[in-house]
Amino acid sequence: MRLLYIADPLCSWCYGFGPELARVLERHPDAELELLMGGLRPYNTEPMSERFKEMLRGHWKDASGLPFSEAILGVPGFVYDTEPPCRAVVTARALFAGGALGFMKAIQSAFYRDGLDVTRAAALADLAQASGYGREAFVTRFESQAAEDETRADFAQAQALGVSGFPTLALAHGRELFLVTSGFVAADVLEQRLEAIAQRCGA
């Protein structure tokens, strides 16, 4: 089974979706997962307004039962730019694809649970090192033009697929992609949809 997971580390619903996806992957240990960064709010340069903070609080409250800290909302002038953490995941994927999903989860936990500013390169390098990546190799790759280009390519691919919301999960069958979900759903629902797609494809 080949799955395409389109997400953004700073998407609260992706954070909430993580345990559900993990349950599905545990049930299908032979599944192959390709991780594509969608770009929720990349290249944003405006500090968060009070109205935007209130909107985020509502999303975070509804996203899941996972722990959320509002500490980041109290940081003066914080800019909610999701490009750096997306580029960090793209960097990790290039260095060792097998660790990219775990690294993205580490970024999510650091941001949502611990209130860490993961738009900072140093914070991302710390998390990469804690996730088993060589710090120097990560920083070199993260700061490269190649990483910036690959991240933009991820965003472009997500847009070309018509993806506008996260998390999005698709099942690949041959050259075709079948939508499993666009938005948060529980693991049991994912299983039902995967089975239905497999039956339609005769798998």
VOTOR-913437 format. One record per residue (C-alpha): residue number from 1; x, y, z. Coordinates in pm, 1 decimal, decimal comma. Layout:
<sites>
<site num="NUM" east="X" north="Y" up="Z"/>
...
</sites>
This chain:
<sites>
<site num="1" east="0,0" north="0,0" up="0,0"/>
<site num="2" east="138,5" north="338,2" up="-103,6"/>
<site num="3" east="7,0" north="648,5" up="67,6"/>
<site num="4" east="63,0" north="1015,5" up="-6,9"/>
<site num="5" east="30,7" north="1239,6" up="298,2"/>
<site num="6" east="5,6" north="1612,3" up="228,3"/>
<site num="7" east="47,1" north="1817,9" up="542,3"/>
<site num="8" east="202,6" north="2118,9" up="711,2"/>
<site num="9" east="383,5" north="2092,3" up="1046,1"/>
<site num="10" east="205,2" north="2403,2" up="1173,7"/>
<site num="11" east="-142,3" north="2285,6" up="1075,3"/>
<site num="12" east="-327,1" north="2211,1" up="1399,0"/>
<site num="13" east="-552,0" north="1952,9" up="1234,9"/>
<site num="14" east="-242,3" north="1771,5" up="1104,3"/>
<site num="15" east="-113,4" north="1764,2" up="1462,1"/>
<site num="16" east="-443,1" north="1613,8" up="1574,9"/>
<site num="17" east="-443,6" north="1371,3" up="1282,1"/>
<site num="18" east="-100,6" north="1230,0" up="1370,6"/>
<site num="19" east="-219,5" north="962,7" up="1617,7"/>
<site num="20" east="-493,4" north="848,6" up="1377,6"/>
<site num="21" east="-247,6" north="809,0" up="1090,9"/>
<site num="22" east="-7,5" north="629,9" up="1325,2"/>
<site num="23" east="-277,3" north="373,5" up="1409,6"/>
<site num="24" east="-334,4" north="303,5" up="1042,2"/>
<site num="25" east="38,1" north="264,4" up="975,3"/>
<site num="26" east="68,3" north="27,8" up="1272,5"/>
<site num="27" east="-201,9" north="-190,2" up="1117,9"/>
<site num="28" east="-21,5" north="-184,4" up="782,0"/>
<site num="29" east="349,5" north="-221,7" up="862,5"/>
<site num="30" east="434,3" north="-275,1" up="495,0"/>
<site num="31" east="272,1" north="51,5" up="386,6"/>
<site num="32" east="488,9" north="308,0" up="209,5"/>
<site num="33" east="422,4" north="669,5" up="304,6"/>
<site num="34" east="532,6" north="964,5" up="94,8"/>
<site num="35" east="529,7" north="1293,8" up="280,3"/>
<site num="36" east="453,4" north="1611,0" up="83,4"/>
<site num="37" east="453,8" north="1958,5" up="234,4"/>
<site num="38" east="141,7" north="2152,1" up="143,5"/>
<site num="39" east="228,0" north="2498,4" up="273,0"/>
<site num="40" east="-43,9" north="2629,4" up="503,2"/>
<site num="41" east="83,5" north="2985,8" up="545,4"/>
<site num="42" east="424,6" north="2997,5" up="376,8"/>
<site num="43" east="619,5" north="3319,6" up="332,6"/>
<site num="44" east="390,7" north="3511,9" up="566,5"/>
<site num="45" east="557,5" north="3829,3" up="696,9"/>
<site num="46" east="282,5" north="3985,2" up="909,5"/>
<site num="47" east="286,1" north="3950,3" up="1289,5"/>
<site num="48" east="-21,6" north="3782,2" up="1431,4"/>
<site num="49" east="-313,1" north="4013,2" up="1506,0"/>
<site num="50" east="-539,8" north="3963,4" up="1805,8"/>
<site num="51" east="-819,4" north="3852,9" up="1574,0"/>
<site num="52" east="-592,2" north="3593,6" up="1414,9"/>
<site num="53" east="-486,5" north="3466,6" up="1758,2"/>
<site num="54" east="-850,0" north="3418,9" up="1856,1"/>
<site num="55" east="-912,9" north="3227,6" up="1534,3"/>
<site num="56" east="-616,6" north="3001,3" up="1610,3"/>
<site num="57" east="-736,7" north="2940,1" up="1965,5"/>
<site num="58" east="-1066,4" north="2817,3" up="1825,8"/>
<site num="59" east="-898,0" north="2580,4" up="1582,6"/>
<site num="60" east="-658,0" north="2451,3" up="1845,3"/>
<site num="61" east="-939,2" north="2388,7" up="2090,6"/>
<site num="62" east="-1134,6" north="2188,2" up="1833,7"/>
<site num="63" east="-847,1" north="2003,9" up="1666,3"/>
<site num="64" east="-810,8" north="1709,4" up="1903,5"/>
<site num="65" east="-757,2" north="1596,6" up="2257,3"/>
<site num="66" east="-381,8" north="1646,2" up="2224,5"/>
<site num="67" east="-203,2" north="1894,9" up="2451,2"/>
<site num="68" east="-191,0" north="2253,5" up="2328,3"/>
<site num="69" east="1,7" north="2546,5" up="2475,4"/>
<site num="70" east="-91,0" north="2904,0" up="2394,7"/>
<site num="71" east="256,1" north="3027,0" up="2490,6"/>
<site num="72" east="352,6" north="3103,1" up="2131,2"/>
<site num="73" east="52,8" north="3335,9" up="2099,7"/>
<site num="74" east="204,7" north="3552,0" up="2369,6"/>
<site num="75" east="534,1" north="3604,2" up="2188,6"/>
<site num="76" east="546,3" north="3972,2" up="2078,8"/>
<site num="77" east="556,0" north="4011,0" up="1700,8"/>
<site num="78" east="543,4" north="3637,6" up="1627,7"/>
<site num="79" east="510,0" north="3574,2" up="1252,0"/>
<site num="80" east="315,7" north="3259,9" up="1163,7"/>
<site num="81" east="529,0" north="3157,8" up="864,6"/>
<site num="82" east="503,0" north="2785,8" up="794,3"/>
<site num="83" east="775,9" north="2778,1" up="528,6"/>
<site num="84" east="1071,9" north="2718,7" up="765,0"/>
<site num="85" east="922,1" north="2409,5" up="934,6"/>
<site num="86" east="805,5" north="2279,8" up="596,3"/>
<site num="87" east="1158,5" north="2328,5" up="460,2"/>
<site num="88" east="1293,1" north="2150,4" up="767,5"/>
<site num="89" east="1081,3" north="1843,8" up="688,8"/>
<site num="90" east="1186,7" north="1858,5" up="323,2"/>
<site num="91" east="1548,0" north="1875,2" up="442,9"/>
<site num="92" east="1501,3" north="1575,2" up="670,6"/>
<site num="93" east="1333,9" north="1385,8" up="388,0"/>
<site num="94" east="1634,9" north="1449,9" up="162,4"/>
<site num="95" east="1882,0" north="1337,4" up="429,9"/>
<site num="96" east="1686,8" north="1032,6" up="548,1"/>
<site num="97" east="1330,5" north="990,9" up="425,9"/>
<site num="98" east="1253,0" north="725,9" up="685,7"/>
<site num="99" east="1286,4" north="977,1" up="967,3"/>
<site num="100" east="1090,6" north="1264,0" up="811,3"/>
<site num="101" east="749,1" north="1178,2" up="956,7"/>
<site num="102" east="890,6" north="1136,4" up="1306,4"/>
<site num="103" east="1075,0" north="1464,8" up="1271,5"/>
<site num="104" east="758,1" north="1642,0" up="1161,5"/>
<site num="105" east="584,2" north="1506,6" up="1471,6"/>
<site num="106" east="869,2" north="1643,4" up="1683,1"/>
<site num="107" east="818,3" north="1987,6" up="1528,8"/>
<site num="108" east="444,7" north="1967,5" up="1593,1"/>
<site num="109" east="488,6" north="1868,9" up="1955,9"/>
<site num="110" east="748,5" north="2140,2" up="2012,3"/>
<site num="111" east="518,3" north="2405,1" up="1867,8"/>
<site num="112" east="177,4" north="2298,9" up="1993,5"/>
<site num="113" east="261,3" north="2126,7" up="2320,3"/>
<site num="114" east="571,6" north="2318,8" up="2428,8"/>
<site num="115" east="512,4" north="2660,4" up="2271,9"/>
<site num="116" east="850,4" north="2665,2" up="2094,9"/>
<site num="117" east="904,8" north="2904,5" up="1804,2"/>
<site num="118" east="979,9" north="2652,9" up="1530,0"/>
<site num="119" east="1007,8" north="2919,5" up="1262,2"/>
<site num="120" east="1364,2" north="2974,4" up="1390,3"/>
<site num="121" east="1640,1" north="2781,4" up="1216,2"/>
<site num="122" east="1825,0" north="2713,4" up="1542,9"/>
<site num="123" east="1516,2" north="2557,9" up="1702,7"/>
<site num="124" east="1461,9" north="2336,9" up="1398,8"/>
<site num="125" east="1827,4" north="2228,5" up="1403,5"/>
<site num="126" east="1794,8" north="2135,4" up="1772,1"/>
<site num="127" east="1487,5" north="1925,2" up="1694,9"/>
<site num="128" east="1659,2" north="1762,0" up="1398,1"/>
<site num="129" east="1956,2" north="1666,6" up="1612,5"/>
<site num="130" east="1725,0" north="1527,1" up="1881,3"/>
<site num="131" east="1550,5" north="1326,5" up="1608,0"/>
<site num="132" east="1874,5" north="1159,1" up="1502,1"/>
<site num="133" east="1993,3" north="1387,2" up="1222,2"/>
<site num="134" east="2344,3" north="1527,2" up="1212,6"/>
<site num="135" east="2317,0" north="1892,8" up="1308,8"/>
<site num="136" east="2579,3" north="2023,1" up="1067,3"/>
<site num="137" east="2441,4" north="1823,1" up="774,7"/>
<site num="138" east="2090,1" north="1940,7" up="855,0"/>
<site num="139" east="2184,0" north="2308,3" up="880,8"/>
<site num="140" east="2386,4" north="2298,7" up="559,5"/>
<site num="141" east="2102,3" north="2140,5" up="368,2"/>
<site num="142" east="1831,3" north="2352,5" up="532,5"/>
<site num="143" east="2006,8" north="2676,6" up="437,1"/>
<site num="144" east="2073,3" north="2566,5" up="77,9"/>
<site num="145" east="1899,8" north="2690,8" up="-234,4"/>
<site num="146" east="1816,7" north="2329,4" up="-314,8"/>
<site num="147" east="1608,9" north="2298,3" up="0,8"/>
<site num="148" east="1423,2" north="2621,0" up="-78,0"/>
<site num="149" east="1356,1" north="2501,2" up="-433,5"/>
<site num="150" east="1240,6" north="2157,4" up="-319,5"/>
<site num="151" east="1005,0" north="2314,6" up="-68,6"/>
<site num="152" east="853,4" north="2537,3" up="-333,9"/>
<site num="153" east="819,8" north="2230,3" up="-555,4"/>
<site num="154" east="625,9" north="2053,7" up="-279,4"/>
<site num="155" east="387,5" north="2347,3" up="-249,9"/>
<site num="156" east="342,9" north="2355,9" up="-626,7"/>
<site num="157" east="274,8" north="1982,9" up="-644,7"/>
<site num="158" east="12,0" north="2007,3" up="-372,0"/>
<site num="159" east="-157,2" north="2290,3" up="-559,8"/>
<site num="160" east="-139,3" north="2097,3" up="-886,6"/>
<site num="161" east="-319,2" north="1809,3" up="-716,8"/>
<site num="162" east="-593,2" north="2049,1" up="-613,5"/>
<site num="163" east="-518,0" north="2019,3" up="-243,1"/>
<site num="164" east="-637,0" north="2319,9" up="-46,4"/>
<site num="165" east="-684,0" north="2174,3" up="301,9"/>
<site num="166" east="-474,9" north="1969,8" up="540,3"/>
<site num="167" east="-435,1" north="1695,3" up="634,7"/>
<site num="168" east="-493,8" north="1525,7" up="300,1"/>
<site num="169" east="-427,2" north="1156,0" up="255,4"/>
<site num="170" east="-440,1" north="970,9" up="-76,9"/>
<site num="171" east="-390,8" north="610,3" up="-178,3"/>
<site num="172" east="-178,7" north="542,6" up="-484,6"/>
<site num="173" east="-285,5" north="260,0" up="-712,6"/>
<site num="174" east="-71,4" north="233,6" up="-1021,8"/>
<site num="175" east="-49,5" north="585,6" up="-1159,1"/>
<site num="176" east="-377,3" north="693,2" up="-1002,9"/>
<site num="177" east="-434,6" north="868,4" up="-671,9"/>
<site num="178" east="-752,3" north="808,2" up="-474,0"/>
<site num="179" east="-853,5" north="1055,3" up="-206,2"/>
<site num="180" east="-883,9" north="895,1" up="137,2"/>
<site num="181" east="-947,7" north="1212,7" up="332,6"/>
<site num="182" east="-925,3" north="1588,8" up="307,3"/>
<site num="183" east="-945,1" north="1687,0" up="671,2"/>
<site num="184" east="-932,9" north="1514,4" up="1007,4"/>
<site num="185" east="-1099,5" north="1173,7" up="1042,0"/>
<site num="186" east="-1047,0" north="888,5" up="1287,8"/>
<site num="187" east="-837,3" north="581,0" up="1212,9"/>
<site num="188" east="-1140,3" north="351,8" up="1179,6"/>
<site num="189" east="-1287,1" north="577,3" up="912,2"/>
<site num="190" east="-955,0" north="577,0" up="728,2"/>
<site num="191" east="-953,0" north="198,7" up="735,0"/>
<site num="192" east="-1303,7" north="180,8" up="593,0"/>
<site num="193" east="-1217,0" north="418,6" up="310,9"/>
<site num="194" east="-892,5" north="239,3" up="230,4"/>
<site num="195" east="-1078,7" north="-89,6" up="210,1"/>
<site num="196" east="-1346,8" north="60,9" up="-13,2"/>
<site num="197" east="-1084,7" north="201,5" up="-251,2"/>
<site num="198" east="-902,1" north="-132,4" up="-259,3"/>
<site num="199" east="-1225,3" north="-311,5" up="-349,8"/>
<site num="200" east="-1295,7" north="-62,7" up="-627,4"/>
<site num="201" east="-947,0" north="-114,1" up="-765,4"/>
<site num="202" east="-968,4" north="-491,3" up="-734,6"/>
<site num="203" east="-669,7" north="-499,8" up="-503,3"/>
</sites>
